Amino acid sequence: MMVDILFHINRFVAVEMRCTTLAANASLTENKSLEQLIEFAGNHGMLVAGFAAVALLLLWTEVGRHTRGYTELTPAEAVRKMNNDATTVVDISSAADFSKGHLSDSKNIVMSRINDSDPDVSKIKAGPVLVVCKNGNSAHQAAARFVKLGATDVAVLKGGTTQWLADQFPLARK
């Protein structure tokens, strides 16, 4: 019986020593990896600086996207928003582009009219607004103006009417 107890104690001590050795080796490996990373950064300063610049730009873009006050919607998401809310669709395209084709029930309001003095804009900003342009670029400026005027539920159609057509959604022509 005493021999069995001594045998088990000996096995326990051996296992404990192996675990301690493995933990020490893991710690050495972590230190070695950190040393290699520091050495790499020291040897490749331009590469590390480029990586840091890209990471900062990505972070800045994401923070800006979350704090700008409006969202970007794909055509399918825009359809859901238009169907579920009393969303006013504002197309800021020129009159010629608007007559060639626009989203159903959209209002053609040029960018210069988006200000406090326009009574139509004052009514529109009270509810959900979806801003649309031909390719999706100018709509961001208009959406920012709506947010600045106090609109709280503003969205932009990502890709504009060009993407709308590419996703095979219909345009109205009257």
Backbone bond lengths (Angstrom), bond angles and torsions (degrees), N, CA, C in turn:
res aa  C-N    CA-C-N  psi(-1)  N-CA   C-N-CA  omega(-1)  CA-C   N-CA-C  phi
1 M - - - 1.437 - - 1.521 110.37 -
2 M 1.322 116.93 -45.12 1.452 122.25 179.37 1.526 110.27 -63.37
3 V 1.321 116.22 -34.76 1.460 121.22 179.77 1.533 109.53 -66.90
4 D 1.328 116.08 -40.83 1.460 120.32 178.07 1.523 111.11 -62.23
5 I 1.299 116.82 -43.78 1.468 121.20 179.74 1.523 110.03 -62.42
6 L 1.345 116.58 -44.85 1.461 120.33 179.15 1.534 111.13 -64.47
7 F 1.334 115.38 -37.61 1.464 119.52 177.71 1.524 111.35 -61.38
8 H 1.340 117.42 -46.08 1.467 122.43 -179.42 1.522 111.46 -67.59
9 I 1.298 116.79 -37.10 1.467 120.06 177.77 1.528 109.35 -65.59
10 N 1.315 115.85 -42.06 1.459 120.61 179.29 1.530 110.89 -62.54
11 R 1.333 117.10 -42.87 1.473 121.36 177.30 1.527 110.66 -63.04
12 F 1.332 117.27 -43.15 1.462 121.64 179.87 1.523 110.97 -60.67
13 V 1.331 115.71 -44.58 1.465 120.49 179.46 1.524 110.28 -63.83
14 A 1.339 117.74 -40.17 1.462 120.98 179.58 1.523 111.10 -64.76
15 V 1.332 117.17 -43.26 1.473 121.40 178.15 1.521 110.11 -64.43
16 E 1.325 116.66 -42.67 1.468 121.26 179.52 1.524 110.41 -61.79
17 M 1.324 117.36 -39.42 1.462 120.78 179.71 1.533 110.69 -67.41
18 R 1.350 116.66 -39.22 1.466 120.02 177.54 1.523 110.90 -63.28
19 C 1.325 117.50 -43.33 1.474 121.90 178.87 1.516 110.80 -61.67
20 T 1.318 117.23 -42.89 1.461 121.56 178.84 1.518 110.27 -63.49
21 T 1.336 117.20 -40.95 1.461 121.50 179.28 1.530 110.11 -65.45
22 L 1.333 117.47 -43.65 1.467 120.92 178.58 1.523 111.43 -62.33
23 A 1.319 117.81 -42.25 1.467 121.68 178.67 1.522 110.47 -63.40
24 A 1.312 117.38 -40.65 1.464 120.90 178.83 1.519 110.13 -65.44
25 N 1.343 117.09 -42.31 1.460 120.58 177.90 1.521 111.74 -63.94
26 A 1.335 117.79 -39.76 1.461 121.57 177.85 1.521 110.53 -62.90
27 S 1.317 116.57 -41.21 1.458 120.97 177.95 1.518 110.76 -63.41
28 L 1.332 116.98 -41.18 1.458 120.65 177.75 1.521 110.90 -65.34
29 T 1.339 117.32 -38.47 1.453 121.69 178.48 1.522 110.68 -64.48
30 E 1.339 117.28 -42.31 1.461 120.91 177.77 1.516 110.88 -62.94
31 N 1.318 117.45 -43.32 1.464 121.22 177.99 1.520 110.80 -63.42
32 K 1.342 116.91 -40.36 1.450 121.02 179.92 1.523 110.13 -65.64
33 S 1.346 117.96 -40.73 1.458 121.69 178.83 1.518 110.60 -63.58
34 L 1.322 117.31 -42.30 1.454 121.61 178.32 1.526 110.23 -63.66
35 E 1.328 117.06 -41.67 1.460 121.05 177.87 1.527 111.05 -63.22
36 Q 1.344 116.48 -38.88 1.458 120.39 178.19 1.527 111.13 -66.72
37 L 1.318 116.95 -39.29 1.459 121.41 178.25 1.526 110.86 -63.51
38 I 1.321 116.46 -44.13 1.469 120.84 178.57 1.527 110.20 -64.40
39 E 1.322 116.64 -40.85 1.463 120.66 178.39 1.530 110.81 -63.76
40 F 1.339 116.39 -43.29 1.464 121.13 177.95 1.526 110.41 -59.86
41 A 1.334 116.85 -46.86 1.464 120.83 -179.82 1.523 110.77 -61.07
42 G 1.330 116.80 -38.67 1.459 120.27 178.71 1.515 112.74 -67.64
43 N 1.320 117.17 -34.92 1.467 121.55 -177.61 1.529 112.92 -83.61
44 H 1.323 117.38 -22.67 1.469 121.30 -175.13 1.527 110.28 -127.63
45 G 1.305 116.43 60.23 1.466 122.23 -176.26 1.524 113.81 -59.57
46 M 1.326 117.33 -43.81 1.475 120.44 -179.23 1.530 111.11 -64.86
47 L 1.299 116.95 -39.89 1.462 120.79 179.11 1.526 110.63 -64.89
48 V 1.318 116.96 -44.11 1.462 121.39 179.18 1.530 110.09 -66.02
49 A 1.339 117.48 -40.04 1.470 120.96 177.98 1.526 110.76 -63.82
50 G 1.326 117.01 -41.05 1.465 120.68 177.02 1.519 111.75 -62.88
51 F 1.326 115.81 -43.23 1.463 119.95 177.82 1.525 110.86 -62.00
52 A 1.331 116.47 -43.49 1.469 120.40 179.58 1.526 110.59 -63.74
53 A 1.338 117.79 -39.13 1.465 121.08 179.23 1.523 110.99 -64.80
54 V 1.321 116.93 -44.37 1.469 120.60 178.68 1.529 110.41 -63.40
55 A 1.316 117.09 -42.46 1.465 120.90 179.24 1.523 110.84 -63.08
56 L 1.325 117.77 -41.98 1.466 120.87 178.34 1.526 112.00 -66.36
57 L 1.336 117.45 -40.81 1.467 120.15 177.19 1.527 111.31 -63.38
58 L 1.300 116.61 -40.45 1.458 120.64 177.94 1.527 110.66 -63.44
59 L 1.309 116.24 -44.08 1.459 121.18 177.80 1.524 110.73 -62.75
60 W 1.328 117.36 -44.91 1.468 122.25 179.86 1.532 110.46 -61.66
61 T 1.332 117.31 -42.13 1.461 121.53 179.14 1.529 111.06 -63.26
62 E 1.319 116.49 -44.96 1.466 119.94 -179.50 1.529 111.94 -66.29
63 V 1.312 117.36 -41.89 1.466 120.44 177.85 1.526 109.70 -63.38
64 G 1.334 116.73 -43.12 1.462 120.78 178.10 1.511 112.09 -62.49
65 R 1.308 116.73 -39.38 1.472 120.89 179.90 1.522 111.40 -63.83
66 H 1.322 116.78 -35.71 1.462 120.00 -178.23 1.527 113.10 -82.60
67 T 1.325 117.74 -17.54 1.465 119.79 -176.68 1.521 113.47 -108.82
68 R 1.320 119.45 2.41 1.463 120.17 -175.29 1.519 113.83 -76.59
69 G 1.317 118.59 -18.48 1.453 120.92 174.36 1.513 115.67 96.73
70 Y 1.315 118.54 -3.54 1.463 121.06 176.48 1.517 109.27 -139.38
71 T 1.325 115.53 164.55 1.463 120.28 -177.76 1.520 110.14 -115.36
72 E 1.321 115.86 163.33 1.453 122.55 174.46 1.521 108.10 -108.55
73 L 1.315 116.61 131.83 1.457 120.83 -178.56 1.525 110.51 -120.64
74 T 1.314 115.91 140.73 1.457 120.57 171.71 1.527 107.37 -72.78
75 P 1.321 118.47 164.99 1.463 119.14 178.10 1.537 113.55 -55.70
76 A 1.325 117.95 -40.36 1.472 120.08 179.44 1.530 110.71 -65.35
77 E 1.330 117.64 -41.47 1.468 121.04 177.95 1.527 110.41 -66.41
78 A 1.342 116.53 -35.92 1.460 120.69 178.53 1.530 110.83 -65.00
79 V 1.322 117.03 -39.87 1.472 120.42 178.04 1.523 110.33 -61.39
80 R 1.344 116.49 -43.91 1.473 119.75 177.92 1.521 110.97 -60.93
81 K 1.330 116.49 -43.35 1.467 120.53 -179.76 1.527 110.01 -64.48
82 M 1.315 116.85 -42.48 1.468 120.43 -179.78 1.527 111.02 -65.46
83 N 1.309 117.57 -34.91 1.462 121.23 -179.45 1.528 113.05 -79.15
84 N 1.340 117.79 -33.10 1.463 121.20 -175.13 1.522 113.69 -88.73
85 D 1.311 118.11 -31.55 1.458 121.71 -177.86 1.523 109.63 -110.53
86 A 1.307 114.66 170.13 1.456 120.49 171.66 1.527 107.32 -88.58
87 T 1.326 115.38 59.10 1.459 122.12 -173.96 1.520 110.79 -76.65
88 T 1.330 115.25 133.81 1.455 121.16 173.76 1.524 107.20 -95.23
89 V 1.319 115.84 124.88 1.455 121.28 179.13 1.525 107.69 -94.53
90 V 1.325 115.91 120.09 1.460 122.09 -179.58 1.518 108.28 -110.76
91 D 1.332 116.15 116.16 1.460 121.90 177.98 1.523 107.62 -100.04
92 I 1.328 117.13 118.11 1.461 120.57 -176.64 1.525 112.01 -96.19
93 S 1.313 117.60 13.75 1.462 122.12 178.86 1.523 109.78 -66.77
94 S 1.320 115.70 163.26 1.461 119.84 175.11 1.527 108.90 -64.80
95 A 1.326 116.54 162.02 1.469 121.02 -179.32 1.521 110.95 -59.84
96 A 1.330 117.34 -36.22 1.469 121.08 179.86 1.528 110.54 -66.39
97 D 1.333 117.01 -46.13 1.465 120.21 178.36 1.523 110.89 -65.63
98 F 1.331 116.88 -38.47 1.461 121.38 -179.98 1.529 110.28 -61.81
99 S 1.358 117.06 -41.15 1.465 120.07 -178.89 1.530 112.08 -70.89
100 K 1.343 117.58 -22.82 1.466 120.63 177.46 1.525 111.68 -72.72
101 G 1.340 117.55 -24.80 1.455 120.96 179.07 1.512 110.83 160.15
102 H 1.336 115.08 136.26 1.463 121.47 -178.48 1.520 109.30 -150.16
103 L 1.313 116.62 167.92 1.456 120.92 176.85 1.519 108.81 -67.40
104 S 1.301 115.76 145.45 1.460 120.98 -179.01 1.523 110.86 -58.40
105 D 1.312 116.84 136.77 1.471 125.48 178.22 1.527 113.55 64.11
106 S 1.327 117.51 20.84 1.466 118.40 177.82 1.522 109.92 -85.18
107 K 1.325 114.19 155.58 1.463 121.31 178.70 1.515 107.99 -108.03
108 N 1.323 115.83 134.18 1.458 121.06 179.29 1.533 109.00 -90.32
109 I 1.320 114.96 106.68 1.458 121.53 178.19 1.522 106.84 -127.24
110 V 1.327 116.27 116.76 1.462 119.64 -179.47 1.526 109.71 -71.62
111 M 1.319 115.42 158.12 1.461 121.89 -174.62 1.529 112.42 -56.67
112 S 1.308 117.55 -38.68 1.466 120.44 -176.87 1.527 112.50 -65.40
113 R 1.318 118.34 -20.58 1.474 121.00 179.21 1.528 113.10 -83.53
114 I 1.314 118.49 -9.87 1.466 120.50 -176.63 1.529 108.74 -81.60
115 N 1.345 114.29 87.09 1.463 122.02 177.04 1.524 108.90 -154.74
116 D 1.327 116.66 172.91 1.469 121.54 -176.20 1.523 114.06 -65.80
117 S 1.318 117.41 -26.64 1.465 119.29 -174.71 1.527 113.05 -77.10
118 D 1.313 118.80 -15.32 1.463 121.46 -179.43 1.530 109.74 -84.18
119 P 1.336 118.01 119.50 1.474 120.31 -178.53 1.533 113.66 -64.63
120 D 1.340 117.74 -33.30 1.477 120.24 178.20 1.528 110.40 -63.78
121 V 1.316 116.78 -41.94 1.462 121.61 -179.63 1.522 110.09 -65.95
122 S 1.336 117.19 -38.62 1.473 120.42 178.52 1.519 111.47 -61.21
123 K 1.342 117.09 -38.66 1.475 120.52 177.88 1.528 110.86 -70.16
124 I 1.325 115.93 -41.75 1.468 121.08 -175.83 1.519 111.83 -65.26
125 K 1.325 117.57 -41.52 1.465 120.35 -173.87 1.527 113.38 -68.81
126 A 1.322 117.34 -11.18 1.464 120.83 179.82 1.529 112.59 -72.61
127 G 1.326 117.03 -24.97 1.465 120.05 -177.82 1.517 111.51 -121.14
128 P 1.330 116.96 -170.21 1.461 120.39 178.39 1.533 111.13 -64.65
129 V 1.325 116.09 138.40 1.457 122.13 -177.83 1.530 109.06 -127.89
130 L 1.330 116.02 134.58 1.459 122.69 172.44 1.518 106.88 -117.50
131 V 1.323 117.39 116.81 1.459 122.14 -177.70 1.522 109.14 -97.84
132 V 1.339 115.18 132.53 1.461 121.81 -175.35 1.526 108.99 -130.40
133 C 1.317 115.99 142.58 1.466 121.19 169.45 1.529 107.04 -138.15
134 K 1.317 116.88 -172.73 1.461 119.85 -175.59 1.526 112.89 -65.54
135 N 1.358 117.11 -47.32 1.466 118.83 -175.83 1.521 114.15 -121.30
136 G 1.317 118.84 0.87 1.458 121.42 175.66 1.510 115.22 96.63
137 N 1.332 119.09 -5.45 1.460 120.74 -177.04 1.525 112.93 -83.74
138 S 1.316 117.64 -48.70 1.469 121.63 -177.15 1.523 111.61 -70.27
139 A 1.296 116.89 -24.39 1.465 120.70 -177.90 1.526 111.69 -62.29
140 H 1.325 117.89 -29.14 1.464 121.02 179.02 1.535 110.93 -63.79
141 Q 1.329 116.39 -41.03 1.468 120.15 178.18 1.527 110.50 -64.95
142 A 1.325 116.73 -42.76 1.457 120.48 179.24 1.523 110.93 -65.37
143 A 1.322 116.99 -40.80 1.466 120.69 178.63 1.523 110.37 -62.76
144 A 1.322 116.58 -41.30 1.469 120.52 177.87 1.529 110.53 -62.33
145 R 1.327 117.58 -36.71 1.468 120.69 176.79 1.528 110.97 -65.48
146 F 1.341 116.58 -42.72 1.469 119.66 178.14 1.527 110.74 -61.22
147 V 1.320 116.76 -41.98 1.465 120.53 178.80 1.520 109.82 -63.86
148 K 1.321 117.14 -41.52 1.468 121.54 179.46 1.535 111.16 -64.15
149 L 1.323 116.30 -30.64 1.462 120.67 178.68 1.533 112.43 -79.96
150 G 1.320 117.22 -6.57 1.458 120.53 176.08 1.513 115.89 110.44
151 A 1.313 118.58 3.91 1.467 120.50 177.04 1.529 108.71 -69.03
152 T 1.317 115.91 139.47 1.465 119.45 -175.90 1.523 113.48 -106.94
153 D 1.322 118.34 -22.55 1.470 121.34 -177.66 1.526 108.38 -120.78
154 V 1.332 116.36 83.39 1.459 121.86 -176.50 1.523 108.81 -119.18
155 A 1.323 115.73 137.96 1.461 121.63 177.54 1.523 108.78 -137.51
156 V 1.324 115.38 158.07 1.455 123.30 178.26 1.517 107.95 -120.34
157 L 1.333 116.55 138.30 1.461 120.53 175.01 1.516 108.51 -78.27
158 K 1.315 116.08 112.60 1.466 122.44 -178.07 1.523 109.58 -65.71
159 G 1.329 116.49 121.63 1.460 120.92 179.90 1.509 114.06 87.46
160 G 1.319 117.63 -6.77 1.459 121.93 176.99 1.516 113.62 62.77
161 T 1.346 114.28 -158.81 1.466 118.68 -178.57 1.522 111.67 -68.61
162 T 1.323 117.27 -21.67 1.467 120.21 176.06 1.522 110.26 -62.92
163 Q 1.329 117.00 -46.80 1.467 120.81 177.84 1.522 110.93 -69.58
164 W 1.331 116.15 -35.97 1.463 121.89 177.64 1.526 109.62 -55.95
165 L 1.343 117.05 -47.50 1.464 121.62 178.26 1.524 111.73 -67.90
166 A 1.334 116.80 -39.70 1.469 120.47 179.60 1.526 111.39 -62.30
167 D 1.335 116.63 -31.89 1.463 120.91 177.30 1.532 112.11 -85.93
168 Q 1.331 115.41 8.83 1.467 124.31 174.68 1.528 114.09 63.89
169 F 1.335 115.58 39.62 1.453 120.33 171.47 1.521 107.52 -97.04
170 P 1.349 117.56 147.59 1.474 119.46 -174.84 1.531 112.63 -79.52
171 L 1.319 115.21 155.17 1.463 122.29 173.15 1.524 108.40 -115.38
172 A 1.324 115.27 145.25 1.456 121.52 174.91 1.527 107.78 -88.36
173 R 1.335 116.58 150.10 1.454 119.78 -177.56 1.521 112.77 -124.96
174 K 1.310 119.35 13.14 1.474 118.85 179.39 1.488 111.94 -112.48
